[in-house]
Amino acid sequence: MLPAQPHAPVKESESDWVDGQLVRELMSTAKVSQYLALSLSPILVLVLYGVVPGWQLALWTVTALSVALFRLWIMHHYERHYAQGDTARQRVFMRTFGLWWPFSAMVWGLSALLFFDKTPLVNQFTSLLMIAGVCATSMGSFAAHRPTQRNYILTLSVTMAAVILWRTVVDRQFESPAYHYWLLLLVVLNCVILLKTGEQLHRTSRRNAELRYRNDQLIGSLIQQTDAALAAVTVKNRFLASAAHDIRQPVHALALYADWLRNEPDLA
């Protein structure tokens, strides 16, 4: 859930405020992808256990879990030190920690070195499904911040394609089964589709942020106008009360004089 945000600061332009808000939205939704990666890592290990050299599987597992845990620490660090900051603060955070998302994608892409063309087809298929799930989830959970979303998808897809090309060109000297080429094409098409779909999701997120900025600005303007109107009413009431008091004084004096004349007609 997003932290409660104040009305859009007047000192920031719409574009700047929206950029900062999109980083906040990224950090609020990135946990979905991170928890998915944490849950799928041990499942991938179980799928490959016994059919992949133990030291390779252990090396990848330690690396993947380390990166995942560090990303969780980054999220905690963000909530403590950056979440309530302005747009400049959000940009500093992304410059400092933004590369950890594509690095995580590269780790997942390199998992193909463990199983592709080295394990039974059922293990390969199951592993590829999990990687595709991680990539597809990132498209939605990173939609608010286009650079992170794009870099994650591209890094994972390029790493996967590089592994397939290595097996096909270097290891097998172009004597690979036909499904290797079809799989390479599938990785490329999947990357293109995810990038196109992700762009549409990002545009929606950006439009929503822009509408929020304008609504907050409108609400702020209405609040100022309401406060000004209430202040004017207060001033008017004070003026009328003062004027009524000033008017009542001579009227009251005339009433006293009339009463005196009635009581002392000889002195008139």
C-alpha positions as CSV (number, residue, x, y, z in Angstrom):
1,M,0.0,0.0,0.0
2,L,1.3,3.5,-0.9
3,P,2.1,5.8,2.0
4,A,-0.2,8.7,2.4
5,Q,1.0,11.5,0.3
6,P,0.3,15.2,0.8
7,H,-1.2,17.4,-1.8
8,A,1.2,18.0,-4.7
9,P,3.8,20.6,-3.6
10,V,3.4,23.9,-5.4
11,K,7.2,24.3,-5.7
12,E,7.5,21.2,-8.0
13,S,6.3,21.2,-11.5
14,E,3.9,18.6,-12.7
15,S,6.6,16.6,-14.6
16,D,8.9,16.6,-11.6
17,W,6.3,15.6,-9.1
18,V,5.0,12.8,-11.3
19,D,8.5,11.4,-11.8
20,G,8.9,11.3,-8.0
21,Q,5.5,9.7,-7.5
22,L,6.3,7.0,-10.1
23,V,9.4,6.0,-8.1
24,R,7.2,5.7,-4.9
25,E,4.7,3.5,-6.8
26,L,7.6,1.3,-8.1
27,M,8.8,0.8,-4.5
28,S,5.3,0.0,-3.3
29,T,4.7,-2.7,-6.0
30,A,8.3,-4.1,-6.4
31,K,7.8,-6.3,-3.4
32,V,5.4,-8.5,-5.5
33,S,8.2,-9.4,-7.9
34,Q,10.7,-9.8,-5.1
35,Y,8.6,-12.2,-3.1
36,L,7.9,-14.2,-6.2
37,A,11.6,-14.5,-6.9
38,L,12.3,-15.6,-3.4
39,S,9.6,-18.3,-3.6
40,L,10.6,-19.6,-7.0
41,S,14.3,-19.9,-6.2
42,P,14.0,-22.9,-4.0
43,I,11.4,-24.4,-6.4
44,L,13.9,-24.1,-9.2
45,V,16.6,-25.8,-7.1
46,L,14.2,-28.7,-6.4
47,V,13.5,-29.0,-10.1
48,L,17.2,-29.1,-11.0
49,Y,18.4,-31.1,-8.0
50,G,20.1,-34.3,-9.0
51,V,20.3,-33.4,-12.7
52,V,22.7,-30.5,-12.4
53,P,26.2,-30.5,-10.8
54,G,25.8,-29.7,-7.1
55,W,28.4,-27.0,-7.0
56,Q,26.8,-25.1,-9.9
57,L,23.4,-25.3,-8.4
58,A,24.7,-24.2,-5.0
59,L,26.6,-21.2,-6.6
60,W,23.6,-20.0,-8.4
61,T,21.3,-20.5,-5.3
62,V,23.6,-18.5,-3.0
63,T,23.9,-15.7,-5.6
64,A,20.2,-15.5,-6.3
65,L,19.2,-15.5,-2.6
66,S,21.9,-13.0,-1.8
67,V,20.7,-10.6,-4.4
68,A,17.0,-11.1,-3.4
69,L,17.8,-10.5,0.3
70,F,19.8,-7.4,-0.6
71,R,16.9,-6.1,-2.7
72,L,14.6,-6.5,0.4
73,W,17.1,-4.5,2.4
74,I,17.0,-1.8,-0.3
75,M,13.3,-1.6,0.1
76,H,13.5,-1.3,3.8
77,H,16.2,1.3,3.5
78,Y,14.0,3.2,1.0
79,E,11.0,3.2,3.4
80,R,13.2,4.6,6.2
81,H,15.2,7.2,4.4
82,Y,13.6,8.0,1.0
83,A,9.9,7.3,0.9
84,Q,8.8,10.7,2.2
85,G,11.4,12.7,0.2
86,D,10.8,15.0,-2.7
87,T,11.5,14.1,-6.3
88,A,15.2,15.0,-6.1
89,R,15.5,12.5,-3.2
90,Q,13.7,9.8,-5.3
91,R,16.1,10.3,-8.2
92,V,19.1,10.0,-5.8
93,F,17.7,6.7,-4.7
94,M,17.3,5.3,-8.2
95,R,20.8,6.5,-9.2
96,T,22.2,4.7,-6.1
97,F,20.3,1.4,-6.2
98,G,18.5,1.2,-9.6
99,L,21.1,-1.1,-11.1
100,W,20.2,-3.9,-8.7
101,W,17.0,-4.7,-10.5
102,P,18.6,-5.5,-13.9
103,F,21.4,-7.3,-12.0
104,S,18.8,-9.5,-10.4
105,A,17.4,-10.1,-13.9
106,M,20.8,-11.2,-15.1
107,V,21.1,-13.7,-12.3
108,W,17.8,-15.3,-13.3
109,G,18.8,-15.3,-16.9
110,L,22.1,-17.0,-16.1
111,S,20.1,-19.8,-14.5
112,A,19.7,-21.1,-18.0
113,L,23.3,-22.1,-18.0
114,L,22.3,-24.8,-15.4
115,F,19.6,-26.5,-17.3
116,F,19.4,-25.5,-21.0
117,D,20.4,-28.3,-23.2
118,K,21.8,-30.1,-20.1
119,T,18.8,-31.6,-18.4
120,P,15.7,-33.6,-19.5
121,L,13.2,-31.6,-21.5
122,V,10.6,-31.6,-18.7
123,N,13.2,-30.0,-16.4
124,Q,14.0,-27.4,-19.0
125,F,10.4,-26.7,-19.7
126,T,9.5,-26.2,-16.0
127,S,12.5,-24.0,-15.5
128,L,11.7,-21.8,-18.5
129,L,8.2,-21.4,-17.3
130,M,9.4,-20.1,-13.9
131,I,11.7,-17.6,-15.6
132,A,8.9,-16.5,-17.9
133,G,6.7,-16.0,-14.8
134,V,9.4,-13.8,-13.1
135,C,9.8,-11.8,-16.3
136,A,6.0,-11.3,-16.8
137,T,5.5,-10.4,-13.1
138,S,8.2,-7.7,-13.4
139,M,6.4,-6.1,-16.3
140,G,3.4,-5.4,-14.0
141,S,5.1,-4.7,-10.8
142,F,7.7,-2.3,-12.4
143,A,5.2,-0.6,-14.7
144,A,5.3,2.7,-12.8
145,H,9.0,3.2,-13.5
146,R,9.7,2.6,-17.2
147,P,13.5,2.5,-17.1
148,T,13.5,-0.2,-14.4
149,Q,10.8,-2.2,-16.2
150,R,12.6,-2.0,-19.5
151,N,16.0,-2.7,-18.2
152,Y,14.8,-5.7,-16.2
153,I,13.0,-7.3,-19.2
154,L,15.8,-6.5,-21.6
155,T,18.5,-7.9,-19.3
156,L,16.7,-11.1,-18.6
157,S,15.8,-11.7,-22.2
158,V,19.2,-10.8,-23.6
159,T,20.9,-13.1,-21.0
160,M,18.6,-16.0,-21.9
161,A,19.2,-15.4,-25.6
162,A,22.9,-15.3,-25.1
163,V,22.9,-18.6,-23.3
164,I,20.9,-20.2,-26.1
165,L,23.2,-18.8,-28.7
166,W,26.3,-20.0,-26.8
167,R,24.9,-23.5,-26.7
168,T,23.9,-23.4,-30.4
169,V,26.9,-21.6,-31.9
170,V,29.9,-22.4,-29.6
171,D,29.0,-25.8,-27.9
172,R,27.1,-27.5,-30.8
173,Q,28.6,-25.6,-33.8
174,F,25.1,-25.0,-35.3
175,E,24.2,-28.7,-34.9
176,S,21.5,-28.1,-32.4
177,P,17.9,-29.5,-32.4
178,A,15.3,-27.4,-34.2
179,Y,13.7,-26.4,-30.9
180,H,16.8,-24.4,-29.9
181,Y,16.1,-22.0,-32.8
182,W,12.4,-21.9,-32.1
183,L,13.1,-21.2,-28.4
184,L,15.5,-18.4,-29.3
185,L,12.8,-16.8,-31.5
186,L,10.3,-17.3,-28.7
187,V,12.6,-15.4,-26.3
188,V,12.9,-12.5,-28.7
189,L,9.1,-12.4,-29.4
190,N,8.4,-12.6,-25.7
191,C,10.7,-9.7,-25.0
192,V,9.1,-7.5,-27.7
193,I,5.6,-8.3,-26.4
194,L,6.5,-7.6,-22.8
195,L,8.2,-4.3,-23.7
196,K,5.1,-3.2,-25.7
197,T,2.7,-4.2,-23.1
198,G,4.8,-2.8,-20.3
199,E,4.9,0.6,-22.2
200,Q,1.1,0.7,-22.2
201,L,1.0,-0.1,-18.5
202,H,3.5,2.6,-17.8
203,R,1.5,5.2,-19.7
204,T,-1.5,4.3,-17.6
205,S,0.5,4.7,-14.4
206,R,1.8,8.0,-15.6
207,R,-1.6,9.3,-16.6
208,N,-2.9,8.3,-13.2
209,A,-0.1,10.2,-11.4
210,E,-0.7,13.2,-13.6
211,L,-4.4,13.2,-12.8
212,R,-3.6,12.9,-9.1
213,Y,-1.3,15.9,-9.3
214,R,-3.9,18.0,-11.0
215,N,-6.6,16.9,-8.6
216,D,-4.4,17.7,-5.6
217,Q,-3.6,21.1,-7.1
218,L,-7.4,21.7,-7.7
219,I,-8.2,20.6,-4.1
220,G,-5.5,22.9,-2.8
221,S,-6.8,25.8,-4.8
222,L,-10.4,25.1,-3.6
223,I,-9.2,24.9,0.0
224,Q,-7.4,28.3,-0.3
225,Q,-10.5,29.8,-1.9
226,T,-12.7,28.4,0.8
227,D,-10.4,29.7,3.5
228,A,-10.4,33.1,1.8
229,A,-14.2,33.1,1.6
230,L,-14.6,32.1,5.3
231,A,-12.1,34.8,6.3
232,A,-14.1,37.4,4.3
233,V,-17.3,36.3,6.0
234,T,-15.6,36.6,9.4
235,V,-14.4,40.2,8.5
236,K,-17.9,41.1,7.3
237,N,-19.6,39.8,10.5
238,R,-17.1,41.7,12.6
239,F,-17.8,44.9,10.6
240,L,-21.6,44.5,10.9
241,A,-21.3,43.8,14.6
242,S,-19.2,46.9,15.1
243,A,-21.4,49.0,12.8
244,A,-24.5,47.8,14.7
245,H,-23.0,48.7,18.0
246,D,-22.0,52.2,16.7
247,I,-25.5,52.8,15.3
248,R,-27.2,51.6,18.5
249,Q,-25.3,54.1,20.7
250,P,-26.9,57.4,19.3
251,V,-30.3,55.6,19.0
252,H,-30.0,54.6,22.6
253,A,-29.0,58.2,23.6
254,L,-32.1,59.6,21.8
255,A,-34.3,57.1,23.6
256,L,-32.9,58.2,26.9
257,Y,-33.4,61.9,26.0
258,A,-37.0,61.2,24.9
259,D,-37.7,59.5,28.2
260,W,-36.2,62.4,30.1
261,L,-38.3,64.9,28.2
262,R,-41.4,62.8,29.0
263,N,-40.5,62.8,32.7
264,E,-39.4,66.5,32.8
265,P,-41.6,68.4,30.3
266,D,-41.1,71.7,32.0
267,L,-37.3,71.6,31.2
268,A,-37.8,71.1,27.5
